[in-house]
Amino acid sequence: MPTPHTLKAVIPVAGLGTRFLPATKALPKEMLPVVDKPVIQYVVEEAVNSGLTDILMITGRNKNALENHFDRNFELEVKLEEKGDEMRLERVTRSTDLADIHYVRQGDPKGLGHAVLKARAHVGQQPFALLLGDDIIDAAEDLLTRMLTLNATTGSCVVALMEVPEDELSAYGVVRVEPTESPDVVRVTELVEKPAAGEAPSNLAIVGRYVLAPEIFDILEHQAPGRGGEIQLTDALQTLAAQSESPGVLGIVYRGSRHDTGDRLAYLKAVVEMALERGDLGPAFGAWLDDFVDARRGRG
């Protein structure tokens, strides 16, 4: 059984980011900054902190900025070195030294399942982690590490689940579950991609983190288009969950902090919350924010 440190991570980043236009007309949505780091760096750092240093990004057109961010910038590094600005030099080179990052184009945008299938040649016949580039998970949590451990001990695919308000379920893959001996680990028995109002099997939704068995590739290769005419990973996991001879699909119910930076309002909340958590910015920003809120209330 491979250990987490030998596994690979896959991050799909081929989306167009239409909800953030015109900001994302020339800039990948994954490069939008949260305080002073782009969203994608938080995701890569999460993978690295869980022992995954071989990372494949599934890209699309106009994503060159992603590759540039994780590449060397010799001119900038020389300028910072000449100025003796070691703090900013370390910040610039950190993204370069984080991991061994590879890139492959998705080509036709046929859905998340299609993007995952593009990773087959790189991943090979071993489990792998899938991290969606929109979601930032609290760095203090060990969610991905726990998912990797659960996969290693059971052989099951593992998904991260969160309780979501009923009026938001139609934006997610939603699951029906059975309890296990562990209070926050459940067995997934049914998965539905973006259910219509009133048709969700529960209030538990999949949120941007997966550890997948290599068997998922064979299923995706023959998976018919589903919701939106796309190859849905949720549908492939449903097929796997229904196979009596397979280890099936397990879920970890996560109750920590998570930011969906693919949504404009949630993105703004992420910037504020994560700035307040910073030791170098939080106190001054928090004091200003208190004054700003008080002033707005006064005007009301």
N, C-alpha and C positions, 0 to 999 in steps of 0.2 A: 504494500500500500504506500503510495507516494506521500511524503510529508508536505505540510503547507509551504515550506521553503523551496520545494522543487516545483510547485505548481505555478501556473501562469494566470495573469489577469487580463481580461478583455474589457475594453471601454468603448462602446459605440458613441461616435461623435459626428455622425453624418447629417444630423438634423439641420434644417434651414433656419430655425429660430425666428419664425415669422411673428411670434407674439411680441418680439422686441424691436421690430422694424420701426424707424429706419436705422437704429443703432447697429443692427446685425446685417445691414446691407453689405458691408465689406469686412465685418469683424465676426468671427465665429461666436455664437452665444456662449460657448464654454470658456471664452476668453474675457467675458465680462468680469470686472473686478469685484470682489467682496473685500472691502477695505483696501488692502494693497497686494492681494494675490488673486489671480484669475480663478474662477470656479474649478477648472480642470486640475489645477495644482493641488487643491484640497483633496480631490478624489484620488489622484495619484499618490499623495502622501498617505492617505488611508490604506491603500493597497500595500505600500511599502512598510508601513507600521505593522501590518499583519504578516510580513515576511515574504510578500510577493514583489519581486524585483524585475521580473520578465513580463512586460506589459505590451499588449497589442491594442492599438487604437484603430477602430473601423471608421475611416474618414470619408469625406465627400469632396465636392468641388469647393473652392474658396476656403479651405481649411489650412492653408500654408502657415498661418500665424501660430497654429498649435505646434507644428514641427519646429518653427523658429524659437518658440518659447522654451522648448526643452533642448535646444541646441546651444552651442557656444556663440557668444557675441564678443569677439576678440577686441574690437575697437572700444566698446563700452568697458570691458574688463581692464584694458590698458589705461584708459582715462581714469577710472576709479582707483587703480593701483598707483598711478602717478600722483593722484591727489591724497593718497593715504587714507582713503575712505573705506576702511576694512569692513565696516558694518554693511554698507550697501553692496560691496563686492561679494560678501558672503551670501547676501540675499539673491544676487544675480546668478551666482554659480550654483546655488543650492538646487535650482530646478534642473540644471544640466547634469548634476551628479546623482539625482534621486534614484534613477532606475535605468534599465536597458529597455528602451522604448522602440517599438516597431510600428509600422503603419501599413495598412492595406485599404484600398478604395472599395466602398460598397458597390459603386456603380449605380444600377437602378435602385431607387428608394422603395423597396418592397416590404418594409416593415422590420421590426426588431428581430423576429425570427430569421429573416433573410440576412440581416447584419451578423447575427451570431454564427450562422452557417459559414460566413466568410472567414471565420477564425479557425476552421477545421484543420487546415494544413499546418497552421502554426501551433495549435494546441496538441494535436495528436490524440492518442488513446489514453488520456488521463483526465481526471476532473479539473475544472478551472473555475475561477471566480469571474463573475460578470458584474461590473459596476456601471450603473447609468450615470452619464456625465452631468445630469441636472441636479442630482441629489447630493447634499453635503450632510454627512452623518457626524455627530459630535465626536471630536477626536479623543475625548476622554472615555468614550465607550469602547467595548471590545466586541462589538456586534460581528464584524467580519471574521475575526479570529474564532469566535464561538461557532460561526457557521462552517468554517473550514474544519474545525475539530469534529463537529457533528457529522459532516460528510465523511471524514476519515474513519469514524467509528461505525458508521451504518451503511455507507455506500449510497445513501439516498441523495437525490437532489435536495437542496435546502433553499428556501426563500425567506426573505425578511418580511414580516407582516406588521402592520400598525392598525389600530382602531381608527376609522375615518368617519366623519359625520355622514349621515345618510345622503344629504344633498350633494356630496362630493364623490360618492362611490362610482358614478358613471364615468369618471375620468381614469379609473384604475382597473387592473385585473383583481377580481374579488374571489375569495375562496370559501368553501365549506370545509370544516375541520372536525376532527375527533381528538379528544384529549389523549395525552400519553402520561407516563409516570412523572415526567418533569413538568412543573407548573407552567412554564413559558414555552414549552416545545409541544407542537401539535402535529398530527398527521393530516395532510391535505387530501381530501377525497373528491373535491370538485373545484374547478377553476373556470371562471367566466370573465371574458375580456369586455370591459366597459359595459356592464349590464344596464339595461333601461331602468328608469325609475320604478322602484317597487319590486324589481326582479333580482336584486342582489342576494346571494345565498347567505351572507352574513355582513357584518360591518368591518371585517378584516380584509385589508387591501395589501397587495404586494408593493413594496416601496424600494425600488432601485438597487437591491442587492440580491445576488443569487450565487450559489455554488452548484455547478451543473456537472452531472456525470457525462462521459463522452457518448453514451447511448443517445443523448439528445440530438446529435448530428444526424443519425440515421432517420430519426422521426422527422426532423425539420426538412430533410431532403425530399420527403414524400408528402409533406404537410400541404393540404389544400389551402388556398387563401381564405382568410376568415374576416373578422371585423374590418371594415374599410377596404376590403379587397387586398389586404396585406397578409404576409406570412407572420402569424402571431406566435410568439414564444409561449404565451399563455395556453394556446391550443395544444402545442406540443407537450407541455407539462401535463395537461389534462390526459392526453394519450398515455403518458408514462405513469401517471397516478392510477389509471384504470387497469394497468397490466399486472395481473396477479403474480407473475413470475419475477417482477422487477422490485427493487428496494423501495420504489415509490418516491413520494415527495413529502418532506417534512418542512415545517415552518417554525421560525423563532419569532415570538410576539415581542416586538421591540417597543419600549416605552420611553426611550431617551429622546434627545433633541435631533431633529431632522429638518433641513431646509430644502424646499423644492424651488430651485433657482430658475426653473423653466417658466414659472408664473411671475408676472410682474409684481404683484402685491407681496407675494411670499419672498421674492428677491429683495425688495426694499426692507422687509422685516429682517431678513438674514443679515443685511449690511448693518442695520442698527444693532441687532442683538450681538453680533460677533464683534462689532466695534466696542460695545460696552464691556465685553469680556476681556478686552486687551488691557494689560497692565500699563502700556505706554500711552494709550488713548482713552481708555474707559473712564477714569475719574473726571478729566476735563470735559469729555464729550457728554458724560452723564449729567454733569452740572449744567452745561449749556442746554441739554435736552429738557431737564426739569424746568429751567427758566422759560424755555420756548413753550412748553406745554402749559405752564401757569399763565403765560401771557395770552395764549389762545383761549384758555378758559375765561380769562378776564374780559376778553373781547366778546365772549359769548353771552 
